[in-house]
Amino acid sequence: MSANSRLTIAAHALTWIGLYQRRGHEVATSEQIATSVNTNAVVIRRLLGELRKAGLAESRRGAGAGWMLTRDLAAITLLDVYQAIEAGPVFALHRATPDPECVVGHGIGPALTAVYDDVEAALRRELAKTTLEDVLRDVLKAA
């Protein structure tokens, strides 16, 4: 199973837009962002559409069309981005109910639910600690 990169791509796109705006540009096109991410602009537009619904980005149509942030990088956490693009929990239980007559089938749900709830809480705590301003600072340090 491959890891999900949507949070990384979304954080990349928003951080890129924030830097681009700081450098005096009003809006960024999905093509420009896609070049930095090294993906198709359609992927970026879909992701930015989700971020727009969450109030993290907005788009302008027509002449001078493109994307912009709705707030400063320092006011957007990785948790904000995560909540905008991830619909459900990190881990899920079985799609079909296990055999209730089996000792493992009967008890696996409650046993794992407690662990999964703790993992989800820890993930949210950690993501809430980092803003996109922090990400940009570290990106610029690495450059």
C-alpha positions in Angstrom: 0.0 0.0 0.0 1.4 3.4 -0.9 1.4 6.4 1.4 -1.0 9.3 0.8 0.7 12.4 -0.5 -2.3 14.8 -0.6 -1.3 16.6 2.6 2.2 17.2 1.2 0.9 18.4 -2.1 -1.6 20.7 -0.5 1.0 22.2 1.9 3.4 22.6 -1.0 0.8 24.4 -3.1 -0.3 26.8 -0.4 3.3 27.5 0.7 4.2 28.2 -2.9 1.3 30.6 -3.3 2.2 32.4 -0.1 5.8 32.9 -1.2 4.7 33.9 -4.7 2.4 36.5 -3.2 5.2 37.8 -0.9 7.3 38.3 -4.0 4.7 40.8 -5.3 2.4 38.6 -7.4 -1.3 38.8 -6.7 -2.4 35.4 -8.0 -0.7 32.2 -9.0 -2.0 29.9 -11.8 -2.5 26.2 -11.3 0.0 25.6 -14.1 2.7 27.5 -12.2 2.0 25.6 -9.0 1.9 22.3 -10.8 5.4 23.0 -12.2 6.7 23.4 -8.7 4.9 20.2 -7.5 5.8 18.3 -10.7 2.3 17.2 -11.3 -0.6 17.9 -13.7 -2.4 21.2 -13.2 -5.7 19.3 -13.0 -4.5 17.6 -9.8 -3.6 21.0 -8.4 -7.0 22.5 -9.4 -8.9 19.7 -7.7 -6.9 20.0 -4.5 -7.2 23.8 -4.5 -10.9 23.4 -5.0 -11.1 21.5 -1.7 -8.9 24.1 0.0 -11.2 26.8 -1.3 -14.2 25.1 0.2 -12.4 25.1 3.5 -11.6 28.8 3.2 -7.9 28.5 2.8 -7.6 29.6 -0.8 -9.7 31.5 -3.3 -9.7 31.8 -7.0 -10.2 34.6 -9.5 -11.7 33.9 -12.9 -11.3 35.8 -16.2 -8.4 38.2 -16.9 -5.7 37.7 -14.3 -7.2 34.4 -13.2 -5.4 32.4 -10.5 -5.3 31.4 -6.9 -4.5 33.3 -3.7 -4.5 32.6 0.0 -7.3 33.8 2.1 -5.1 34.4 5.1 -1.4 34.6 6.0 0.8 31.5 6.1 1.3 32.1 9.8 -2.5 31.7 10.3 -2.7 28.3 8.5 -1.7 25.1 10.3 -1.0 21.7 8.8 -4.0 20.6 10.7 -6.2 23.2 8.8 -4.8 21.7 5.6 -5.3 18.2 6.7 -8.9 18.8 7.7 -9.6 20.5 4.4 -8.5 17.5 2.3 -8.9 14.4 4.3 -12.5 13.2 4.6 -12.1 10.6 7.3 -9.9 9.1 10.0 -6.4 7.8 9.3 -7.4 4.2 10.0 -10.7 2.4 9.6 -12.1 -0.8 10.8 -13.3 -3.6 8.5 -15.7 -2.7 5.7 -17.7 -5.9 6.5 -18.5 -6.9 10.1 -16.1 -9.7 11.2 -17.6 -13.0 12.4 -19.1 -12.2 15.9 -18.8 -15.9 16.9 -15.0 -15.7 16.5 -13.2 -14.4 19.6 -10.9 -12.2 17.4 -13.8 -11.2 15.1 -15.9 -10.2 18.1 -13.2 -8.2 19.9 -11.0 -6.7 17.2 -13.1 -3.6 16.7 -13.1 -2.3 20.3 -9.5 -3.2 20.7 -8.3 -1.3 17.7 -10.7 1.6 18.1 -9.0 2.8 21.2 -5.6 2.7 19.6 -6.8 4.4 16.4 -8.5 7.1 18.4 -5.2 7.8 20.2 -3.2 7.8 16.9 -5.7 10.3 15.4 -5.5 12.6 18.5 -1.7 12.5 18.4 -1.7 13.3 14.6 -4.0 16.3 15.1 -1.9 17.6 18.0 1.3 17.4 16.0 -0.2 19.0 12.8 -1.7 21.8 14.9 1.9 22.8 16.1 3.2 23.6 12.6 2.0 26.6 10.5 2.7 27.0 6.8 5.0 29.9 7.9 7.1 27.3 9.7 7.1 25.2 6.6 8.2 28.1 4.4 11.0 29.0 6.9 12.3 25.5 6.8 12.0 25.3 3.0 14.0 28.6 2.7 16.6 27.3 5.1 17.1 24.1 3.1 17.5 26.1 -0.1 
